[in-house]
Amino acid sequence: MTALSQPFFQHALLAGTLVAAACGMVGYFLVLRAQVFTADALSHVAFTGAMAALAFGCDLRLGLFVATIAVALLFGVLGRRARPDDVVIGSVFSWVLGLGAFFVTLYTTSRSTADGPAGVSVLFGSIFGMSAAHATTAALLAAGVCLVVLMAARPLLFATVDEAVAAARGVPVRLLGYGFLAVAGASAAEATQAVGSLLLLGLLAAPAGAAIRLTDRPYRALALSVGLAVTEMWAGLFASYAVPRMPPSFAIMATATAVYAATFLIRRPAPRTG
């Protein structure tokens, strides 16, 4: 039987495609705004939020989204003009890690027999374990993220490239900053379900980093980031299906890393002068 005839693979492909597209879009602006450290911190927040939900007997997706969006907005509140500060992120980062250790202990000592593999799936993802309803929900949420980013792309790009001029021209820089952080938090929660909290940074940063290395044109780079993310997701899923011993999260991240590394071998033409 082919991969596309398998229901579990169809669910993974549906959710994975939209999640990758959302990560490609959000990741592009994270890299452009020099906020990759924010994504790194959100990966640990995602784990802590999911474990907190499991410890209290709630759906882990609720913990994922509440924690990542709330902490992303907190970064903005404590930063300047809704731009997270590295010192603030580092401080919250440490606190969140400690809180995560607490919730892991609480979960493993009180609810480990109820849903044992859940903690592992949070760390490494469980995209092949998605039900039809779960995959549809993830795809719809990711599509919503894509729509929001597309609607805000022009002013967000303006505020990213020249914040002072954008503010002077009446662009709501602070509001855009908070909105983008909330979307980044939602994307982190989505990516956790696909590749796990330990690896979600790669899905947000690698395609965008590769796209920016390949072109200087913003909208072309944004489209390329999305295209690379989706292609890497597909390649990873098919590779994992072909080699059952290879976890899908590893296959996806290995592909993304290989593509990013390959961009260093490509010599871009020098810009024309005169």
Buried (B, 14 or more C-beta within 10 A) or exposed (E): EEBEEBEBBBBBBBBBBBBBBBBBBBBBBBBBBEBBBBBBBBBBBBBBBBBBBBBBEEEBBBBBBBBBBEBBBBBBEBBEBBBBBBEBBEEBBEEBBEBBEBBBEBBBEEBEEEEEEBBEBBBBBBBBBBEEEBBBBBBEBBBBBBEBBEEBBEBBBBBBEEBEEBBEEEBBBBEBBBBBBBBBBBBBBBBBBBBBBBBBBBBBBBBBBBBBBBBEEBEEBBBBBBBBBBBBBBBBBBBBBEEEEBBBBBBBBBBBBEBBEEBEEEEEEEEEEE
